[in-house]
């Protein structure tokens, strides 16, 4: 995941405009909170913003903002931007490799405390090497208190090279209460030499005392065509796979990138196969299919979530086809004849009922229930129209909150 410039940010015009105007003015705040859905560019923007703040080659950069003890401070190159990093000065090159001494990066980690240094080093190296690296947390992960305390001790001293120090905290909502308390004093009174940039997909989980002290910068979801175009042009995904990943991403490029190695077409076929015994109302066959697919609990909740999401995409295609959608508007274009047949037989009210049952299953799978039984219950309701649901669940964009 390379460190870009603010000019390279994609599909975030409001955030990009605000950050570039801040850089141009030279009036940096003490703390910022970049919030929005997972995987839409908050982390990329945080490092681009930090790069611009530490850049010594941009027009209008502060004289005290660059150079080591023995480095000559060179004037801005002709044509260097005033609202973005130049990308050529020594400071920019160091930030691009995460080697600038005045750039600090905290992110959640999992595992034993004794292996913390190795885990951080491995993750950072993977981040450097993979241009499409996505931070994922398969186990419980948090920003460790030891990391926070070490950083706070360092903040007591002046920056090494630049006129300011930039601290980027990724997924800041994964801090525990004791970690937030340790960090709060520094965010309240960071001094002129420290700038905090926090990112979060769940800002409501941050203490109000921290949120209230940050300037908030909102990032919105990507459109499906934008994600599909990115996957085709930059990741070399096949068009059919790119469409499916873009739809599954729910506006998140990071999520689409994370799913690209999980054989989405194969999982899609398995998910749709589970609907057959459900529609026959054959409970015994459906339970056997689910247990076999889930390997009797070993496949994990995330696998079952993916099954439900594929089935929701199928119903969305059926609903679109019923209302005159062309082939280009369908995610499952290879199944167009079957989609058209179902669109003629199933009315919108029934499609809505099935979607409600599946959406409730996503909540249940993340709760304190047996995932197999949650999926079994949902699919039986999908196949049996006698079930009724009165309340429509929260919008799909809220799915990242659970």
C-alpha positions in Angstrom: 0.0 0.0 0.0 2.0 3.0 -1.2 1.8 6.4 0.5 0.2 8.7 -2.1 -0.3 12.4 -2.3 -3.6 14.1 -1.7 -4.0 14.7 -5.4 -4.1 10.9 -5.9 -7.0 10.2 -3.6 -9.9 8.7 -5.5 -13.7 9.4 -5.2 -13.4 11.5 -2.0 -13.8 15.1 -3.4 -15.1 16.7 -0.2 -12.4 15.3 2.0 -9.7 15.9 -0.6 -10.7 19.6 -1.0 -10.8 20.2 2.8 -7.3 18.6 3.4 -5.7 20.4 0.5 -7.0 23.7 1.6 -5.7 23.0 5.1 -2.3 22.3 3.7 -2.3 25.4 1.5 -3.2 27.6 4.5 -0.5 26.0 6.7 -2.9 26.1 9.7 -2.9 22.5 10.8 -5.1 21.5 13.7 -4.0 19.5 16.6 -6.2 16.5 16.0 -8.3 15.1 13.2 -10.8 12.2 13.0 -11.2 10.6 9.6 -14.4 8.6 9.8 -16.5 6.7 7.3 -17.1 3.1 6.1 -14.4 0.6 6.2 -12.1 0.5 3.1 -12.9 3.8 1.4 -9.5 5.5 1.7 -9.3 6.9 5.3 -5.9 5.4 6.0 -4.6 6.4 2.6 -5.7 9.9 3.1 -4.2 10.0 6.6 -0.7 9.2 5.3 -1.1 11.5 2.3 -2.1 14.3 4.8 0.9 13.4 7.0 3.2 13.5 3.9 2.0 16.9 3.0 2.4 18.2 6.6 6.0 16.9 6.8 7.0 17.8 3.2 9.9 20.3 2.9 9.6 20.7 -0.9 6.1 22.2 -1.3 5.7 25.8 -2.0 5.1 27.7 1.3 6.5 25.0 3.6 7.7 26.4 6.9 11.5 26.9 7.1 11.7 24.9 10.3 9.8 21.9 8.8 12.6 20.1 7.3 16.1 18.8 7.3 18.1 16.7 9.7 21.0 18.1 11.7 23.4 18.0 8.7 20.8 18.4 5.9 20.6 21.6 4.0 17.1 22.9 3.6 16.5 23.3 -0.1 14.0 25.8 -1.5 10.8 24.5 -3.1 11.3 23.2 -6.6 9.7 25.2 -9.4 6.1 24.2 -9.9 5.9 22.5 -6.5 2.3 22.6 -5.2 1.4 24.7 -2.2 -1.5 22.4 -1.1 0.1 19.0 -1.4 3.3 17.0 -0.9 5.9 17.5 -3.6 6.7 13.8 -3.6 10.4 14.4 -4.3 12.0 15.9 -1.2 13.8 13.7 1.3 11.0 14.0 3.8 8.4 12.7 1.2 10.6 9.8 0.3 11.0 8.8 4.0 7.3 9.0 4.6 6.6 6.8 1.6 8.7 4.1 3.2 7.4 4.7 6.8 10.9 5.7 7.8 10.4 9.3 8.7 11.4 9.7 12.4 8.6 12.2 13.0 5.9 10.0 11.6 4.4 7.6 14.1 1.9 4.9 13.2 -0.2 2.9 15.6 -2.6 0.2 14.5 -4.4 -2.7 16.2 -2.6 -6.0 16.6 -3.6 -9.4 18.0 -1.6 -12.1 19.6 0.7 -12.5 22.6 2.4 -9.4 24.2 5.8 -11.1 24.0 5.4 -11.4 20.2 4.2 -7.8 19.8 7.4 -6.4 18.2 7.5 -9.3 15.6 3.8 -8.9 14.8 4.2 -5.1 14.2 7.3 -5.6 12.0 5.6 -8.3 9.9 2.5 -6.3 9.4 4.4 -3.1 8.5 6.6 -5.0 6.0 3.5 -6.6 4.4 2.0 -3.1 4.2 5.1 -1.8 2.4 5.3 -4.7 -0.1 1.6 -5.1 -1.1 0.2 -2.1 -3.0 -3.3 -3.4 -2.2 -2.8 -4.4 1.4 -5.9 -4.4 3.6 -5.8 -4.4 7.4 -7.9 -7.2 8.6 -8.4 -8.6 12.1 -9.3 -12.3 12.2 -9.0 -12.4 16.0 -9.6 -9.8 18.8 -7.2 -6.9 18.1 -6.5 -3.7 19.9 -3.9 -0.9 20.1 -1.8 -2.1 23.0 -1.2 0.1 26.1 2.5 -0.6 25.8 2.6 1.0 22.3 0.6 4.0 23.6 2.9 4.6 26.6 6.1 4.3 24.5 4.7 6.9 22.1 3.6 9.3 24.8 7.2 9.2 26.3 8.6 10.1 22.9 6.1 13.0 22.5 7.6 14.7 25.5 10.6 15.6 23.3 10.9 17.8 20.3 10.6 16.4 16.8 13.8 15.0 15.2 13.8 16.6 11.8 10.6 18.3 11.0 8.9 21.3 12.7 6.1 19.0 13.8 5.4 15.3 14.6 2.5 13.5 13.0 0.8 10.5 14.8 -1.5 8.4 12.6 -3.8 6.0 14.6 -5.6 3.5 12.5 -8.9 2.1 13.7 -8.7 4.2 16.8 -12.1 2.7 18.0 -10.2 -0.5 18.9 -8.5 1.2 21.9 -9.7 0.1 25.3 -10.7 2.6 28.0 -7.3 2.6 29.7 -5.6 3.3 26.3 -8.0 6.1 25.5 -7.4 7.6 29.0 -3.6 7.5 28.5 -3.9 9.2 25.1 -6.5 11.8 26.0 -4.2 14.2 27.8 -1.8 14.3 24.8 -4.7 14.9 22.4 -6.1 17.7 24.7 -2.7 19.5 24.9 -0.5 18.2 22.1 1.4 21.4 21.7 2.3 23.0 18.5 4.8 20.3 17.5 2.3 17.3 17.4 -0.6 16.6 15.1 -2.9 13.6 15.6 -4.8 11.9 12.8 -7.2 9.2 13.9 -9.2 7.0 11.5 -12.3 5.0 12.4 -15.1 3.2 10.7 -17.0 3.2 14.0 -16.6 6.6 15.5 -19.4 6.1 18.0 -17.2 3.6 19.8 -14.6 6.3 20.6 -15.1 8.2 23.8 -16.9 11.5 23.4 -14.0 13.2 25.1 -11.7 12.3 22.2 -14.3 12.9 19.4 -15.0 16.4 20.7 -11.4 17.4 20.5 -10.9 16.3 16.8 -11.8 18.1 13.6 -14.0 15.5 11.8 -13.4 14.7 8.1 -16.1 12.4 6.6 -15.4 9.8 3.9 -18.2 8.4 1.9 -18.7 5.0 0.2 -17.6 4.3 -3.4 -20.0 3.5 -6.1 -20.2 0.0 -7.5 -19.1 1.1 -11.0 -16.1 2.9 -9.5 -15.0 -0.2 -7.5 -15.5 -2.5 -10.5 -13.5 -0.2 -12.7 -10.7 0.0 -10.2 -10.5 -3.8 -9.9 -10.5 -4.3 -13.7 -7.9 -1.6 -14.4 -5.5 -1.8 -11.4 -6.0 -5.3 -10.1 -6.6 -7.1 -13.4 -9.8 -8.8 -12.2 -12.1 -10.4 -14.8 -15.2 -8.3 -15.5 -17.6 -10.8 -14.0 -15.6 -11.2 -10.8 -15.1 -7.4 -10.6 -18.8 -6.8 -10.8 -19.5 -9.4 -8.1 -16.7 -8.1 -5.8 -18.0 -4.5 -6.3 -21.5 -5.5 -5.3 -20.3 -7.5 -2.3 -18.1 -4.5 -1.2 -21.2 -2.4 -0.3 -19.3 0.7 -1.2 -16.0 -0.5 0.3 -13.0 -0.9 -2.0 -11.0 -2.5 0.9 -13.6 -5.1 1.4 -13.7 -5.9 -2.3 -9.9 -6.3 -2.3 -10.1 -8.5 0.8 -12.5 -10.8 -0.9 -10.7 -11.2 -4.3 -8.7 -14.2 -3.1 -11.7 -16.1 -1.7 -13.0 -17.6 -5.0 -16.2 -15.5 -5.1 -17.8 -17.3 -8.0 -17.4 -20.7 -6.3 -18.9 -19.4 -3.0 -21.7 -17.8 -5.0 -22.7 -21.1 -6.6 -22.6 -22.8 -3.2 -24.7 -20.1 -1.6 -27.4 -20.3 -4.3 -27.4 -24.1 -4.1 -28.5 -23.7 -0.4 -31.7 -22.0 -1.6 -32.9 -25.1 -3.4 -33.9 -27.2 -0.4 -35.1 -24.0 1.3 -37.6 -23.3 -1.5 -38.7 -27.0 -1.4 -39.2 -26.5 2.4 -37.1 -29.6 3.0 -35.7 -28.8 6.4 -33.7 -32.0 6.9 -31.9 -31.6 3.5 -31.3 -27.9 4.2 -29.7 -28.5 7.6 -27.4 -31.2 6.1 -26.4 -28.8 3.3 -25.6 -26.0 5.7 -23.6 -28.3 8.1 -21.6 -29.7 5.2 -20.9 -26.3 3.8 -19.9 -24.9 7.2 -17.9 -28.0 7.9 -19.8 -28.4 11.2 -18.7 -25.0 12.6 -15.2 -24.9 11.3 -15.7 -22.5 8.4 -16.5 -19.6 10.7 -19.1 -16.8 10.9 -17.5 -14.8 8.0 -18.1 -17.6 5.6 -21.8 -17.7 6.5 -22.1 -14.0 6.2 -20.8 -14.3 2.7 -23.5 -16.9 1.9 -26.2 -14.5 3.1 -24.8 -11.6 1.1 -24.7 -13.6 -2.1 -28.3 -14.6 -1.6 -29.2 -10.9 -1.1 -27.5 -10.0 -4.3 -29.5 -12.6 -6.1 -32.7 -11.2 -4.8 -31.6 -7.7 -5.8 -31.0 -8.9 -9.3 -34.5 -10.5 -9.4 -36.0 -7.2 -8.2 -34.1 -5.2 -10.8 -35.1 -7.6 -13.6 -38.8 -7.3 -12.5 -38.6 -3.5 -13.0 -37.0 -3.7 -16.4 -33.3 -3.7 -15.7 -31.0 -4.5 -18.6 -28.4 -7.2 -18.6 -25.7 -4.7 -17.8 -27.4 -3.8 -14.5 -27.3 -7.4 -13.2 -24.5 -8.7 -11.0 -25.2 -12.4 -11.9 -25.3 -11.9 -15.7 -24.3 -15.5 -16.3 -27.6 -16.5 -14.6 -29.8 -14.0 -16.5 -32.4 -16.6 -17.9 -33.1 -17.9 -14.4 -33.3 -14.4 -12.9 -35.8 -13.4 -15.6 -38.0 -16.5 -14.8 -38.0 -15.8 -11.1 -38.8 -12.1 -11.7 -41.9 -13.1 -13.6 -43.1 -15.4 -10.7 -42.2 -13.5 -7.6 -43.8 -10.2 -6.7 -41.9 -7.3 -5.0 -43.6 -7.8 -1.6 -42.3 -11.4 -1.4 -38.8 -10.3 -2.4 -38.9 -7.7 0.3 -40.0 -10.3 2.9 -37.1 -12.6 1.9 -34.6 -9.8 2.1 -35.8 -8.9 5.6 -35.3 -12.5 6.7 -31.7 -12.6 5.3 -30.9 -9.2 6.8 -32.0 -10.4 10.2 -29.8 -13.4 9.7 -26.7 -11.2 9.4 -27.5 -9.7 12.8 -28.0 -13.1 14.3 -24.8 -14.6 12.9 -22.8 -12.0 14.7 -24.7 -12.5 18.0 -24.5 -15.1 20.7 -26.2 -17.8 18.6 -25.1 -20.9 16.8 -24.3 -19.6 13.2 -25.6 -22.8 11.5 -29.0 -22.6 13.2 -29.2 -18.8 12.5 -28.7 -19.5 8.8 -31.0 -22.5 8.8 -33.8 -20.5 10.4 -33.4 -17.6 8.0 -33.4 -19.9 4.9 -36.5 -21.7 6.1 -38.3 -18.4 6.5 -37.1 -17.4 3.0 -38.8 -20.6 1.6 -42.0 -20.3 3.7 -44.1 -17.2 2.9 -46.3 -17.9 6.0 -43.6 -16.2 8.1 -44.0 -12.4 8.4 -41.7 -9.7 9.6 -43.0 -6.4 10.7 -39.9 -4.3 11.2 -37.4 -3.5 8.4 -33.8 -3.8 9.7 -31.3 -1.0 9.6 -29.9 0.0 6.2 -27.1 -2.2 4.7 -24.6 0.6 5.2 -24.9 0.1 8.9 -23.8 -3.5 8.6 -20.2 -2.5 9.5 -21.4 -1.5 13.0 -21.9 -5.2 14.0 
